Amino acid sequence: MVEKKLIAYYLSPTTSIDGPFRDSFGLFETIGGMHDMSSYPCWAVDNGRFTGAFTEDKWIQLLTYHKDKSNLNLCRFAVTPDCPMDAKGTLEWFWRYKDTVRDLGYSVALTSQNGMTSEMVPWDEIDCLFVAGDDTHKRGPEGRNLIIEAKIREKYVHVGRVNSGRVIRNYFWMADSWDGTTLARHPTQQHRSIGSAVLYARAKQAERKYEWSYYMWPSTSQPSLLPT
């Protein structure tokens, strides 16, 4: 099981952060990167499927590079290849590549996609649930209930494409980490917003008074989506 230490927001490799919220941010490594991870408190490895950068050779090369060069104790997960917006296709990719991730020494992350339910998730085979899909999936009952089920099972939870502190606070404070591109585009504007939201999530989880099941939503509920 992935070791849970620091709740954090993962930056793209082109973004640098200094200042009072520095320990709120880790690095989300991408194909072609091979960056120095030593200055980050935690990090994770993407698969490049959403951006179209994925090839099997490049992905395995990236995983192998960091296995040999970086401290895997600080790596929270590596994402198995997925099929964006397609739960069934994602599971097919997962079964094909999960052992590759595990055998290289990484914690295994499965992405949730549109249509995925808890019954479809091979919980015993994963260390991390990476909540992906579109906003209807992530912010609605499908995503919410997958997040809570993962927390009940003591799995690490990461939410992809979260681009404001407001969304972390309102939808995803339960997660262990998030990623997004907004800091690369608007570093001054979003640094404090996201950094303070990370601290909010840490405090809210530490002060949680109820069992995780309390935070489940009925399957018929669908709150209005907040803008990013």
GROMACS elastic network, one bead per residue, 0.5 to 0.9 nm:
[ bonds ]
;  ai    aj funct       b0    kb
    1     4     6  0.88905   500
    1   107     6  0.69266   500
    1   108     6  0.87811   500
    1   126     6  0.80459   500
    1   127     6  0.51609   500
    1   128     6  0.82735   500
    1   154     6  0.86834   500
    1   155     6  0.74124   500
    1   156     6  0.83536   500
    2    75     6  0.87157   500
    2    76     6  0.61652   500
    2    77     6  0.72171   500
    2   106     6  0.86431   500
    2   107     6  0.57174   500
    2   108     6  0.83624   500
    2   127     6  0.56853   500
    2   128     6  0.72766   500
    2   155     6  0.76413   500
    2   156     6  0.67309   500
    3    73     6  0.80987   500
    3    74     6  0.87296   500
    3    76     6  0.71420   500
    3   156     6  0.82917   500
    4     7     6  0.79850   500
    4    76     6  0.77397   500
    4   156     6  0.71183   500
    4   176     6  0.79259   500
    5    42     6  0.87830   500
    5   176     6  0.89208   500
    6    23     6  0.85428   500
    6    24     6  0.81461   500
    6    41     6  0.78041   500
    6    42     6  0.74590   500
    6   176     6  0.76828   500
    6   177     6  0.85782   500
    6   202     6  0.85423   500
    7    24     6  0.72784   500
    7    25     6  0.87000   500
    7   175     6  0.78929   500
    7   177     6  0.56014   500
    7   178     6  0.88777   500
    7   198     6  0.70109   500
    7   199     6  0.83686   500
    7   201     6  0.78370   500
    7   202     6  0.63822   500
    8    23     6  0.76263   500
    8    25     6  0.52215   500
    8    26     6  0.61933   500
    8    41     6  0.88692   500
    8    42     6  0.78749   500
    8   176     6  0.67391   500
    8   178     6  0.69245   500
    8   179     6  0.89195   500
    8   195     6  0.86480   500
    8   198     6  0.62195   500
    8   199     6  0.86648   500
    8   202     6  0.87951   500
    9    24     6  0.61799   500
    9    26     6  0.59567   500
    9    27     6  0.80049   500
    9    28     6  0.89465   500
    9   176     6  0.86270   500
    9   177     6  0.53485   500
    9   179     6  0.56464   500
    9   180     6  0.82479   500
    9   194     6  0.77752   500
    9   195     6  0.78960   500
    9   198     6  0.69497   500
   10    24     6  0.86227   500
   10    25     6  0.55970   500
   10    28     6  0.51986   500
   10    29     6  0.89153   500
   10    42     6  0.83943   500
   10    43     6  0.69908   500
   10    44     6  0.78573   500
   10   177     6  0.69976   500
   10   178     6  0.59649   500
   10   180     6  0.73279   500
   11    14     6  0.79725   500
   11    15     6  0.62517   500
   11    16     6  0.80014   500
   11    17     6  0.88335   500
   11    25     6  0.65915   500
   11    26     6  0.60418   500
   11    28     6  0.56099   500
   11    29     6  0.85328   500
   11    43     6  0.89863   500
   11   178     6  0.88465   500
   11   179     6  0.62223   500
   11   180     6  0.68167   500
   11   181     6  0.73076   500
   11   183     6  0.74433   500
   11   184     6  0.80311   500
   12    15     6  0.57333   500
   12    16     6  0.87295   500
   12    26     6  0.89782   500
   12    27     6  0.62302   500
   12    28     6  0.55000   500
   12    29     6  0.69729   500
   12    30     6  0.79518   500
   12   179     6  0.78514   500
   12   180     6  0.73706   500
   12   181     6  0.65976   500
   12   183     6  0.83680   500
   12   184     6  0.72173   500
   13    16     6  0.77821   500
   13    27     6  0.63908   500
   13    28     6  0.66647   500
   13    29     6  0.63591   500
   13    30     6  0.76373   500
   13    33     6  0.74369   500
   13    35     6  0.74470   500
   14   184     6  0.68805   500
   15    27     6  0.88807   500
   15   181     6  0.88916   500
   15   183     6  0.69030   500
   15   184     6  0.53430   500
   15   187     6  0.80871   500
   16   183     6  0.89240   500
   16   184     6  0.84323   500
   16   187     6  0.87776   500
   17    21     6  0.80859   500
   17    22     6  0.61353   500
   17    25     6  0.77034   500
   17   187     6  0.82905   500
   17   191     6  0.78446   500
   18    21     6  0.72036   500
   18    22     6  0.52917   500
   18    23     6  0.89770   500
   19    22     6  0.56030   500
   20    23     6  0.80359   500
   20    24     6  0.89451   500
   20   192     6  0.88167   500
   20   195     6  0.85514   500
   21    24     6  0.53509   500
   21    25     6  0.74727   500
   21   191     6  0.78570   500
   21   192     6  0.74044   500
   21   194     6  0.89416   500
   21   195     6  0.53381   500
   21   196     6  0.74001   500
   21   198     6  0.89086   500
   21   199     6  0.86416   500
   22    25     6  0.59527   500
   22    26     6  0.87598   500
   22   195     6  0.79814   500
   23    26     6  0.76032   500
   23    40     6  0.80054   500
   23    41     6  0.66957   500
   23   195     6  0.87515   500
   24    41     6  0.86543   500
   24   194     6  0.85348   500
   24   195     6  0.57669   500
   24   196     6  0.83380   500
   24   198     6  0.61909   500
   24   199     6  0.73077   500
   25    40     6  0.75485   500
   25    41     6  0.76127   500
   25    42     6  0.79075   500
   25    43     6  0.89039   500
   25   195     6  0.75938   500
   25   198     6  0.86366   500
   26    40     6  0.54665   500
   26    41     6  0.60091   500
   26    43     6  0.51918   500
   26    44     6  0.81193   500
   27    37     6  0.75664   500
   27    40     6  0.66739   500
   27    41     6  0.85785   500
   27    42     6  0.68146   500
   27    44     6  0.65828   500
   27    45     6  0.85415   500
   27   179     6  0.88293   500
   28    43     6  0.57672   500
   28    44     6  0.50901   500
   28    45     6  0.57828   500
   28    46     6  0.66132   500
   28   179     6  0.73558   500
   29    32     6  0.87858   500
   29    33     6  0.64627   500
   29    34     6  0.73869   500
   29    35     6  0.73497   500
   29    37     6  0.89229   500
   29    43     6  0.72643   500
   29    44     6  0.61078   500
   29    46     6  0.59813   500
   29    47     6  0.89089   500
   29    62     6  0.88324   500
   30    33     6  0.55322   500
   30    34     6  0.78388   500
   30    44     6  0.89542   500
   30    45     6  0.62514   500
   30    46     6  0.52850   500
   30    47     6  0.68135   500
   30    48     6  0.64564   500
   30    53     6  0.87048   500
   30    59     6  0.86611   500
   30    62     6  0.80494   500
   31    34     6  0.76886   500
   31    45     6  0.84607   500
   31    46     6  0.73223   500
   31    47     6  0.68448   500
   31    48     6  0.61146   500
   31    53     6  0.66889   500
   31    54     6  0.70730   500
   31    55     6  0.88836   500
   31    58     6  0.64956   500
   31    59     6  0.61233   500
   31    61     6  0.86664   500
   31    62     6  0.63129   500
   32    53     6  0.85668   500
   32    58     6  0.73079   500
   32    59     6  0.85335   500
   32    62     6  0.72162   500
   33    62     6  0.77767   500
   34    37     6  0.87788   500
   34    62     6  0.65490   500
   34    65     6  0.70431   500
   34    66     6  0.72620   500
   35    66     6  0.87871   500
   36    39     6  0.73983   500
   36    40     6  0.87523   500
   36    69     6  0.85376   500
   36    70     6  0.76206   500
   37    40     6  0.56749   500
   37    41     6  0.84641   500
   37    42     6  0.81293   500
   37    43     6  0.73370   500
   37    66     6  0.88066   500
   37    70     6  0.64764   500
   37    71     6  0.78672   500
   37    74     6  0.89221   500
   38    41     6  0.79007   500
   38    70     6  0.73622   500
   38    71     6  0.77747   500
   39    42     6  0.89498   500
   40    43     6  0.69260   500
   40    74     6  0.85455   500
   41    74     6  0.68320   500
   42    73     6  0.86134   500
   42    75     6  0.58602   500
   42    76     6  0.68792   500
   43    72     6  0.89389   500
   43    74     6  0.62748   500
   43    76     6  0.61625   500
   43    77     6  0.79073   500
   44    74     6  0.83720   500
   44    75     6  0.52041   500
   44    76     6  0.54977   500
   44    77     6  0.52104   500
   44    78     6  0.58273   500
   44    79     6  0.81054   500
   45    62     6  0.84301   500
   45    63     6  0.76695   500
   45    75     6  0.78400   500
   45    76     6  0.85014   500
   45    77     6  0.65375   500
   45    79     6  0.62690   500
   46    49     6  0.83296   500
   46    59     6  0.86501   500
   46    77     6  0.87875   500
   46    78     6  0.62475   500
   46    79     6  0.53870   500
   46    80     6  0.81190   500
   46    81     6  0.86197   500
   47    50     6  0.80813   500
   47    53     6  0.80702   500
   47    54     6  0.62118   500
   47    55     6  0.87599   500
   47    59     6  0.62988   500
   47    78     6  0.76798   500
   47    79     6  0.57616   500
   47    80     6  0.65501   500
   47    81     6  0.56967   500
   47    82     6  0.81233   500
   48    51     6  0.54886   500
   48    52     6  0.59560   500
   48    55     6  0.81439   500
   48    59     6  0.78502   500
   48    81     6  0.79525   500
   49    52     6  0.50978   500
   49    53     6  0.62135   500
   49    54     6  0.51198   500
   49    55     6  0.84152   500
   49    81     6  0.64843   500
   49    82     6  0.65740   500
   49    83     6  0.72881   500
   49    84     6  0.75246   500
   50    53     6  0.77964   500
   50    54     6  0.83210   500
   50    82     6  0.83260   500
   50    83     6  0.80729   500
   50    84     6  0.63565   500
   51    54     6  0.77774   500
   52    55     6  0.85913   500
   53    58     6  0.86173   500
   54    57     6  0.84958   500
   54    58     6  0.68734   500
   54    59     6  0.64505   500
   54    81     6  0.82575   500
   55    58     6  0.53598   500
   55    59     6  0.61117   500
   55    60     6  0.85851   500
   56    59     6  0.52388   500
   56    60     6  0.61153   500
   56    61     6  0.84280   500
   56    81     6  0.89441   500
   57    60     6  0.53533   500
   57    61     6  0.60113   500
   57    62     6  0.86483   500
   58    62     6  0.62075   500
   58    63     6  0.87581   500
   59    62     6  0.51592   500
   59    63     6  0.63699   500
   59    64     6  0.86359   500
   60    63     6  0.50761   500
   60    64     6  0.60106   500
   60    65     6  0.84563   500
   60   100     6  0.82134   500
   60   101     6  0.86542   500
   61    64     6  0.51253   500
   61    65     6  0.60400   500
   61    66     6  0.87955   500
   62    65     6  0.51338   500
   62    66     6  0.64748   500
   62    67     6  0.86069   500
   63    66     6  0.54835   500
   63    67     6  0.61235   500
   63    68     6  0.87923   500
   63    78     6  0.81034   500
   63   101     6  0.79094   500
   63   104     6  0.72910   500
   63   106     6  0.84797   500
   64    68     6  0.63594   500
   64    69     6  0.85864   500
   64   104     6  0.70211   500
   65    68     6  0.54114   500
   65    69     6  0.60006   500
   65    70     6  0.79574   500
   66    71     6  0.77314   500
   66    72     6  0.75940   500
   67    70     6  0.60943   500
   67    71     6  0.76358   500
   67    72     6  0.66369   500
   67   104     6  0.68197   500
   67   105     6  0.71957   500
   67   106     6  0.82643   500
   68    71     6  0.85129   500
   69    72     6  0.89820   500
   70    73     6  0.88163   500
   70    74     6  0.86132   500
   70    75     6  0.87112   500
   71    74     6  0.58553   500
   71    75     6  0.71458   500
   72    76     6  0.80550   500
   72   105     6  0.75959   500
   72   106     6  0.71386   500
   73    76     6  0.76629   500
   75    78     6  0.78541   500
   75   106     6  0.74634   500
   75   107     6  0.79652   500
   76   106     6  0.79550   500
   76   107     6  0.65965   500
   76   108     6  0.89996   500
   76   128     6  0.83253   500
   76   156     6  0.82124   500
   77   106     6  0.60638   500
   77   108     6  0.58005   500
   77   109     6  0.59156   500
   77   127     6  0.77033   500
   77   128     6  0.67541   500
   77   156     6  0.86849   500
   78   101     6  0.68254   500
   78   106     6  0.60946   500
   78   107     6  0.61508   500
   78   108     6  0.57592   500
   78   109     6  0.58239   500
   78   110     6  0.89260   500
   78   128     6  0.87965   500
   79    82     6  0.82431   500
   79    98     6  0.89915   500
   79   101     6  0.81244   500
   79   107     6  0.86416   500
   79   108     6  0.65005   500
   79   110     6  0.63194   500
   79   111     6  0.72399   500
   79   128     6  0.86504   500
   79   130     6  0.76155   500
   80    90     6  0.89666   500
   80    93     6  0.74491   500
   80    94     6  0.58180   500
   80    95     6  0.89767   500
   80    96     6  0.89516   500
   80    97     6  0.62021   500
   80    98     6  0.61742   500
   80   100     6  0.86901   500
   80   101     6  0.70521   500
   80   108     6  0.69017   500
   80   109     6  0.59908   500
   80   110     6  0.60198   500
   80   111     6  0.75660   500
   81    90     6  0.73833   500
   81    93     6  0.58209   500
   81    94     6  0.63770   500
   81    96     6  0.88111   500
   81    97     6  0.70719   500
   81    98     6  0.87156   500
   81   110     6  0.82631   500
   81   111     6  0.83200   500
   82    86     6  0.83354   500
   82    87     6  0.85839   500
   82    89     6  0.71922   500
   82    91     6  0.73844   500
   82    92     6  0.82083   500
   82    93     6  0.56471   500
   82    94     6  0.67026   500
   82   110     6  0.78824   500
   82   111     6  0.66077   500
   82   112     6  0.88127   500
   82   113     6  0.86583   500
   83    86     6  0.55439   500
   83    87     6  0.72974   500
   83    88     6  0.82746   500
   83    89     6  0.54264   500
   83    91     6  0.82930   500
   83    92     6  0.87021   500
   83    93     6  0.73075   500
   83   111     6  0.88092   500
   83   113     6  0.79351   500
   84    87     6  0.79779   500
   84    89     6  0.83612   500
   84    90     6  0.72989   500
   84   111     6  0.88027   500
   84   112     6  0.89993   500
   84   113     6  0.65507   500
   84   114     6  0.83086   500
   84   132     6  0.77849   500
   84   133     6  0.63428   500
   84   134     6  0.87997   500
   85    89     6  0.88331   500
   85    90     6  0.84563   500
   85   112     6  0.85460   500
   85   114     6  0.50175   500
   85   115     6  0.81395   500
   85   132     6  0.78921   500
   85   134     6  0.67640   500
   85   137     6  0.89076   500
   86    89     6  0.54438   500
   86    90     6  0.60768   500
   86    91     6  0.87956   500
   86   112     6  0.86869   500
   86   113     6  0.55285   500
   86   114     6  0.57124   500
   86   115     6  0.70983   500
   86   116     6  0.82100   500
   86   133     6  0.78645   500
   87    90     6  0.51022   500
   87    91     6  0.63508   500
   87    92     6  0.88456   500
   87   111     6  0.85888   500
   87   112     6  0.66905   500
   87   114     6  0.57456   500
   87   115     6  0.56331   500
   87   116     6  0.51645   500
   87   117     6  0.87743   500
   87   120     6  0.87162   500
   87   133     6  0.87493   500
   88    91     6  0.53113   500
   88    92     6  0.65335   500
   88    93     6  0.89618   500
   88   113     6  0.85622   500
   88   115     6  0.81399   500
   88   116     6  0.77725   500
   88   120     6  0.88714   500
   89    92     6  0.51508   500
   89    93     6  0.64780   500
   89    94     6  0.86979   500
   90    93     6  0.51418   500
   90    94     6  0.60995   500
   90    95     6  0.88096   500
   90   110     6  0.82852   500
   90   111     6  0.73275   500
   90   112     6  0.79136   500
   90   113     6  0.73687   500
   91    95     6  0.62494   500
   91    96     6  0.85836   500
   91   110     6  0.81659   500
   91   111     6  0.86876   500
   91   120     6  0.85005   500
   91   121     6  0.83036   500
   91   122     6  0.89859   500
   92    95     6  0.55019   500
   92    96     6  0.64636   500
   92    97     6  0.89969   500
   93    96     6  0.51333   500
   93    97     6  0.63467   500
   93    98     6  0.83700   500
   94    97     6  0.53819   500
   94    98     6  0.55332   500
   94   109     6  0.89412   500
   94   110     6  0.67588   500
   94   111     6  0.86404   500
   95    98     6  0.57177   500
   95    99     6  0.79639   500
   96    99     6  0.76934   500
   96   100     6  0.84075   500
   97   100     6  0.52519   500
   97   101     6  0.67521   500
   97   102     6  0.89579   500
   98   101     6  0.53930   500
   98   102     6  0.63531   500
   98   103     6  0.86365   500
   98   108     6  0.66293   500
   98   109     6  0.83752   500
   98   110     6  0.85442   500
   98   125     6  0.80961   500
   98   126     6  0.83925   500
   99   103     6  0.57497   500
   99   104     6  0.83998   500
   99   108     6  0.85851   500
  100   103     6  0.52973   500
  100   104     6  0.63506   500
  100   105     6  0.89657   500
  101   104     6  0.54181   500
  101   105     6  0.67584   500
  101   106     6  0.56194   500
  101   107     6  0.71861   500
  101   108     6  0.61566   500
  101   109     6  0.88335   500
  102   105     6  0.52961   500
  102   106     6  0.53461   500
  102   107     6  0.63704   500
  102   108     6  0.62721   500
  103   106     6  0.74609   500
  107   126     6  0.76289   500
  107   127     6  0.57178   500
  107   128     6  0.72265   500
  108   125     6  0.77891   500
  108   126     6  0.52637   500
  108   127     6  0.52451   500
  108   128     6  0.61246   500
  108   129     6  0.86486   500
  109   126     6  0.59422   500
  109   127     6  0.60252   500
  109   129     6  0.55700   500
  109   130     6  0.60963   500
  109   156     6  0.86606   500
  109   157     6  0.89762   500
  109   158     6  0.89175   500
  110   121     6  0.83850   500
  110   122     6  0.89123   500
  110   126     6  0.65960   500
  110   127     6  0.82580   500
  110   128     6  0.64747   500
  110   129     6  0.53149   500
  110   130     6  0.57578   500
  110   131     6  0.83440   500
  111   128     6  0.85846   500
  111   129     6  0.60345   500
  111   131     6  0.56180   500
  111   132     6  0.58811   500
  111   133     6  0.82650   500
  112   115     6  0.84606   500
  112   116     6  0.61156   500
  112   117     6  0.84308   500
  112   121     6  0.84616   500
  112   129     6  0.69904   500
  112   130     6  0.61227   500
  112   132     6  0.53697   500
  112   133     6  0.65780   500
  112   137     6  0.87189   500
  112   138     6  0.85502   500
  112   143     6  0.77194   500
  112   146     6  0.81425   500
  113   116     6  0.57069   500
  113   131     6  0.72076   500
  113   132     6  0.55742   500
  113   134     6  0.76857   500
  113   137     6  0.71226   500
  113   138     6  0.83136   500
  113   143     6  0.85590   500
  114   117     6  0.89130   500
  114   132     6  0.81640   500
  114   133     6  0.53425   500
  114   134     6  0.69764   500
  114   136     6  0.82209   500
  114   137     6  0.54969   500
  114   138     6  0.83152   500
  114   142     6  0.79924   500
  114   143     6  0.86466   500
  115   133     6  0.89830   500
  115   137     6  0.76381   500
  115   142     6  0.74942   500
  116   119     6  0.82493   500
  116   120     6  0.63884   500
  116   121     6  0.76740   500
  116   137     6  0.86773   500
  116   142     6  0.70861   500
  116   143     6  0.83842   500
  116   146     6  0.84290   500
  117   120     6  0.54708   500
  117   121     6  0.69526   500
  117   142     6  0.64523   500
  117   143     6  0.83876   500
  117   145     6  0.81974   500
  117   146     6  0.67747   500
  118   121     6  0.53757   500
  118   122     6  0.86266   500
  118   123     6  0.85589   500
  118   142     6  0.85779   500
  118   145     6  0.76777   500
  118   146     6  0.58086   500
  118   149     6  0.71346   500
  118   150     6  0.86942   500
  119   122     6  0.80342   500
  120   123     6  0.88052   500
  121   124     6  0.87241   500
  121   125     6  0.88123   500
  121   126     6  0.87198   500
  121   146     6  0.89223   500
  122   125     6  0.55424   500
  122   126     6  0.68626   500
  123   126     6  0.55701   500
  123   127     6  0.79640   500
  123   129     6  0.89281   500
  123   150     6  0.81603   500
  123   153     6  0.81569   500
  123   155     6  0.85196   500
  124   127     6  0.80729   500
  126   129     6  0.73369   500
  126   155     6  0.78780   500
  127   154     6  0.87545   500
  127   155     6  0.56035   500
  127   156     6  0.62885   500
  127   157     6  0.88753   500
  128   150     6  0.80946   500
  128   155     6  0.54397   500
  128   157     6  0.56433   500
  128   158     6  0.72641   500
  129   146     6  0.82703   500
  129   147     6  0.76094   500
  129   150     6  0.68471   500
  129   155     6  0.69190   500
  129   156     6  0.62740   500
  129   157     6  0.50007   500
  129   158     6  0.62653   500
  129   159     6  0.83230   500
  130   156     6  0.84246   500
  130   157     6  0.60391   500
  130   159     6  0.56923   500
  130   160     6  0.69612   500
  131   137     6  0.87425   500
  131   138     6  0.64571   500
  131   143     6  0.68142   500
  131   146     6  0.82101   500
  131   147     6  0.76347   500
  131   157     6  0.74342   500
  131   158     6  0.60836   500
  131   160     6  0.60651   500
  132   135     6  0.84761   500
  132   137     6  0.78766   500
  132   138     6  0.64720   500
  132   143     6  0.84480   500
  132   158     6  0.88182   500
  132   159     6  0.64772   500
  132   160     6  0.54748   500
  132   161     6  0.76734   500
  133   136     6  0.79979   500
  133   137     6  0.58576   500
  133   138     6  0.63172   500
  133   143     6  0.87397   500
  133   160     6  0.85324   500
  134   137     6  0.54234   500
  134   138     6  0.62108   500
  134   139     6  0.85186   500
  135   139     6  0.55854   500
  135   140     6  0.75883   500
  135   225     6  0.76816   500
  136   139     6  0.56090   500
  136   140     6  0.53966   500
  136   141     6  0.85769   500
  136   142     6  0.83599   500
  136   143     6  0.82914   500
  136   222     6  0.86585   500
  136   225     6  0.77248   500
  137   140     6  0.54306   500
  137   141     6  0.73464   500
  137   142     6  0.56213   500
  137   143     6  0.53296   500
  137   144     6  0.84106   500
  138   141     6  0.80052   500
  138   142     6  0.69221   500
  138   144     6  0.67993   500
  138   159     6  0.80472   500
  138   160     6  0.88903   500
  138   171     6  0.88407   500
  139   142     6  0.78162   500
  139   143     6  0.59327   500
  139   144     6  0.63837   500
  139   171     6  0.64292   500
  139   172     6  0.82512   500
  139   222     6  0.83783   500
  139   223     6  0.81731   500
  139   224     6  0.89985   500
  139   225     6  0.70828   500
  139   226     6  0.89515   500
  140   143     6  0.57722   500
  140   144     6  0.60940   500
  140   145     6  0.85176   500
  140   217     6  0.86325   500
  140   219     6  0.88328   500
  140   221     6  0.77105   500
  140   222     6  0.55161   500
  140   223     6  0.69316   500
  140   224     6  0.87491   500
  140   225     6  0.82995   500
  141   144     6  0.50352   500
  141   145     6  0.57453   500
  141   146     6  0.82514   500
  141   216     6  0.81176   500
  141   217     6  0.59535   500
  141   218     6  0.70381   500
  141   219     6  0.56241   500
  141   220     6  0.76180   500
  141   221     6  0.66472   500
  141   222     6  0.65097   500
  141   223     6  0.88680   500
  142   145     6  0.55931   500
  142   146     6  0.62701   500
  142   147     6  0.87387   500
  142   219     6  0.76269   500
  143   146     6  0.51412   500
  143   147     6  0.61474   500
  143   148     6  0.87033   500
  144   147     6  0.51345   500
  144   148     6  0.63045   500
  144   149     6  0.86258   500
  144   171     6  0.81434   500
  144   172     6  0.83451   500
  144   215     6  0.84628   500
  144   216     6  0.68971   500
  144   217     6  0.70704   500
  145   148     6  0.50723   500
  145   149     6  0.59829   500
  145   150     6  0.84138   500
  145   213     6  0.89636   500
  145   215     6  0.83494   500
  145   216     6  0.56065   500
  145   217     6  0.66407   500
  145   218     6  0.87487   500
  145   219     6  0.85054   500
  146   149     6  0.50960   500
  146   150     6  0.60744   500
  146   151     6  0.86108   500
  147   150     6  0.51458   500
  147   151     6  0.62734   500
  147   152     6  0.87188   500
  147   157     6  0.66874   500
  147   158     6  0.88229   500
  147   172     6  0.86996   500
  147   174     6  0.76587   500
  147   175     6  0.74344   500
  147   216     6  0.89097   500
  148   152     6  0.61395   500
  148   153     6  0.85795   500
  148   174     6  0.79037   500
  148   212     6  0.61044   500
  148   213     6  0.66077   500
  148   214     6  0.89320   500
  148   215     6  0.69462   500
  148   216     6  0.63783   500
  149   152     6  0.50559   500
  149   153     6  0.62667   500
  149   154     6  0.86147   500
  149   155     6  0.86830   500
  149   212     6  0.80167   500
  149   213     6  0.76438   500
  149   216     6  0.84289   500
  150   153     6  0.50658   500
  150   154     6  0.61467   500
  150   155     6  0.51006   500
  150   156     6  0.72012   500
  150   157     6  0.69025   500
  151   155     6  0.56700   500
  151   156     6  0.72082   500
  151   157     6  0.73148   500
  151   174     6  0.80869   500
  151   175     6  0.83818   500
  151   212     6  0.67169   500
  151   213     6  0.88815   500
  152   155     6  0.76635   500
  152   211     6  0.82383   500
  152   212     6  0.59924   500
  152   213     6  0.71551   500
  156   175     6  0.77157   500
  156   176     6  0.62888   500
  156   177     6  0.85065   500
  157   174     6  0.81137   500
  157   175     6  0.50708   500
  157   176     6  0.52821   500
  157   177     6  0.66897   500
  157   178     6  0.86317   500
  158   175     6  0.58229   500
  158   176     6  0.58556   500
  158   178     6  0.53858   500
  158   179     6  0.79836   500
  159   162     6  0.69180   500
  159   172     6  0.75132   500
  159   175     6  0.68706   500
  159   176     6  0.83623   500
  159   177     6  0.65029   500
  159   179     6  0.67355   500
  160   177     6  0.86944   500
  160   178     6  0.56819   500
  160   179     6  0.51658   500
  160   180     6  0.65579   500
  161   178     6  0.73327   500
  161   179     6  0.55247   500
  161   181     6  0.72696   500
  161   182     6  0.89945   500
  162   165     6  0.81623   500
  162   167     6  0.68061   500
  162   168     6  0.71074   500
  162   172     6  0.88279   500
  162   178     6  0.63046   500
  162   179     6  0.58288   500
  162   180     6  0.51352   500
  162   181     6  0.81898   500
  162   182     6  0.84000   500
  162   228     6  0.75330   500
  163   166     6  0.86371   500
  163   167     6  0.73899   500
  163   168     6  0.84953   500
  163   178     6  0.89762   500
  163   179     6  0.75991   500
  163   180     6  0.52480   500
  163   181     6  0.66061   500
  163   182     6  0.53018   500
  163   183     6  0.79603   500
  163   190     6  0.84899   500
  163   194     6  0.82135   500
  163   228     6  0.59154   500
  164   167     6  0.55247   500
  164   168     6  0.67770   500
  164   169     6  0.89800   500
  164   180     6  0.85133   500
  164   182     6  0.74231   500
  164   190     6  0.69978   500
  164   193     6  0.68637   500
  164   194     6  0.60561   500
  164   197     6  0.85728   500
  164   228     6  0.59602   500
  165   168     6  0.51095   500
  165   169     6  0.62692   500
  165   170     6  0.86872   500
  165   190     6  0.77397   500
  165   192     6  0.85179   500
  165   195     6  0.75826   500
  165   196     6  0.73764   500
  165   198     6  0.77541   500
  166   169     6  0.51808   500
  166   170     6  0.61241   500
  166   171     6  0.83477   500
  166   193     6  0.76472   500
  166   194     6  0.80033   500
  166   197     6  0.73446   500
  166   226     6  0.85224   500
  166   228     6  0.78908   500
  167   170     6  0.51655   500
  167   171     6  0.55833   500
  167   172     6  0.67895   500
  167   173     6  0.85542   500
  167   197     6  0.88908   500
  167   226     6  0.70986   500
  167   227     6  0.80867   500
  167   228     6  0.67227   500
  168   171     6  0.55928   500
  168   173     6  0.53317   500
  168   174     6  0.86711   500
  168   175     6  0.86060   500
  168   178     6  0.82520   500
  168   194     6  0.79665   500
  168   197     6  0.63719   500
  168   198     6  0.77383   500
  168   200     6  0.89697   500
  168   201     6  0.77079   500
  169   172     6  0.62359   500
  169   173     6  0.52863   500
  169   197     6  0.61604   500
  169   198     6  0.84864   500
  169   200     6  0.72765   500
  169   201     6  0.69661   500
  170   173     6  0.70253   500
  170   226     6  0.85090   500
  171   174     6  0.80823   500
  172   175     6  0.56660   500
  172   178     6  0.85468   500
  172   201     6  0.82791   500
  173   176     6  0.81643   500
  173   197     6  0.81392   500
  173   198     6  0.80021   500
  173   200     6  0.76724   500
  173   202     6  0.79975   500
  173   204     6  0.74219   500
  173   205     6  0.76285   500
  174   201     6  0.68763   500
  174   202     6  0.88165   500
  174   204     6  0.82350   500
  174   205     6  0.66831   500
  175   178     6  0.73471   500
  175   201     6  0.79455   500
  176   201     6  0.85471   500
  176   202     6  0.85825   500
  177   198     6  0.84767   500
  180   183     6  0.74867   500
  180   184     6  0.86651   500
  181   184     6  0.54787   500
  181   185     6  0.67153   500
  181   186     6  0.88030   500
  182   185     6  0.51128   500
  182   186     6  0.57647   500
  182   187     6  0.72859   500
  182   190     6  0.69836   500
  183   186     6  0.50421   500
  183   188     6  0.77978   500
  183   189     6  0.80180   500
  183   190     6  0.58237   500
  183   191     6  0.66119   500
  183   194     6  0.86782   500
  184   187     6  0.58541   500
  186   189     6  0.54953   500
  186   190     6  0.59983   500
  186   191     6  0.81285   500
  187   190     6  0.54404   500
  187   191     6  0.55494   500
  187   192     6  0.89626   500
  188   191     6  0.55997   500
  188   192     6  0.76901   500
  189   192     6  0.70967   500
  189   193     6  0.73290   500
  190   193     6  0.50019   500
  190   194     6  0.58657   500
  190   195     6  0.80379   500
  191   194     6  0.56675   500
  191   195     6  0.58304   500
  191   196     6  0.83616   500
  192   195     6  0.50144   500
  192   196     6  0.57600   500
  192   197     6  0.82558   500
  193   196     6  0.55510   500
  193   197     6  0.62425   500
  193   198     6  0.88697   500
  194   198     6  0.62391   500
  194   199     6  0.87686   500
  195   198     6  0.52667   500
  195   199     6  0.66261   500
  195   200     6  0.87959   500
  196   199     6  0.50716   500
  196   200     6  0.61664   500
  196   201     6  0.87185   500
  197   201     6  0.61733   500
  197   202     6  0.86072   500
  198   201     6  0.51291   500
  198   202     6  0.62768   500
  198   203     6  0.86998   500
  199   202     6  0.50848   500
  199   203     6  0.62276   500
  199   204     6  0.85721   500
  200   203     6  0.52084   500
  200   204     6  0.60354   500
  200   205     6  0.85626   500
  201   204     6  0.50747   500
  201   205     6  0.60416   500
  201   206     6  0.84080   500
  202   205     6  0.54139   500
  202   206     6  0.61466   500
  202   207     6  0.86498   500
  203   206     6  0.50645   500
  203   207     6  0.60621   500
  203   208     6  0.84616   500
  204   207     6  0.51607   500
  204   208     6  0.59145   500
  205   208     6  0.50767   500
  205   209     6  0.88770   500
  206   209     6  0.88784   500
  208   211     6  0.80319   500
  208   212     6  0.87769   500
  210   213     6  0.79949   500
  210   214     6  0.62551   500
  210   215     6  0.82965   500
  211   214     6  0.56658   500
  211   215     6  0.79080   500
  212   215     6  0.57318   500
  212   216     6  0.75707   500
  213   216     6  0.55056   500
  214   217     6  0.85567   500
  216   219     6  0.89497   500
  217   220     6  0.81303   500
  217   221     6  0.65856   500
  217   222     6  0.86586   500
  218   221     6  0.55245   500
  218   222     6  0.87763   500
  219   222     6  0.80963   500
  222   225     6  0.85191   500
  223   226     6  0.89280   500
  225   228     6  0.89965   500
